[in-house]
Amino acid sequence: MREIQLRDAKSGLSALVDDAVGGEPAVITRHGRREAVILSYEEWQRLSQVPSFGRLLMAAPLTPDDLPLRDATPLRQTEF
């Protein structure tokens, strides 16, 4: 991923967008610090739609035999 200074990004924004759509994102720096990333809208959508952990578990191809057996040891007595 290439890095470009903000002032250069301003003057070449059209080319940066074309590169991002073509699959080459760019990091924009200001005063030597990384401040932003330009990437295609399609890539942004893909990255922003990360499934939740629950959805990942529900989609996993697990069968009941894949899970460990539950411990049947009775609970210990406690006093309050």
N, C-alpha and C positions, 0 to 999 in steps of 0.2 A: 504494500500500500504506500503510495507516494505521499509526501508531506509538501504542503504549499503554504506560503505566508498569506495572511488575510488580504494584504493589499494586492498581491498577485491574483488571488482568487476573485477579487472584485472585478479586476479587468478581464479575466478569462473565465467568467462564470459559465458561459454557454458551453465552452469546451469541457469544463469540469463536469457539467451535467451530462454531456454526450458520453464522456468516459465512464461515468457512473452507470448510465444505462447500458453501456457496453460491458459492464462487469468489473470495472476498475475504480473502486472507491478511492477517495482522497481524504487525508487528514488536514484540517486547516489549523495553522498555528498562529498565535498572536504573542508577540514578545518572547518567542522561543518555547511557549507552552502549548501543548495540544489542547485545542478548544472545541472543535467540532469535526464531524465526519460527514462527507457527502456520499450518499449511496443511492442506488435506484429505489424507486418506490416499491417495486416488486420485492427486492431484498429486504427492505424495511418491514413490509408486511409479513414476510416469512419469519423474520427474527422477532417480531412483536407478538406473534401468535403462538407462544410456547405453551403447550398444554400443562394443566395443573398436575400435581403429583397423583391426585386421585384418579384423573383421567388416564394417566399413564399406567397405573395399576390395573384399572378396569380393562385396558386394551391389551394387557400382557397375556400371552397364551399359557396361563397356568391351569393346572388341573388340581383337584384335591390331593392327589398323591405327591405333588410338588411341595406341599406345605409340611413343616415338621409336626409331629404329634404333640398334642397339648399335654402339659404336665398335670397328672391327676393327683398329685400329692395334696392332701387337705391343708387348708390354711392354718397357721398357728394361732393360738389363742392370745389375745392381748387384753390388758386391763387399762381402763381409762380412769 
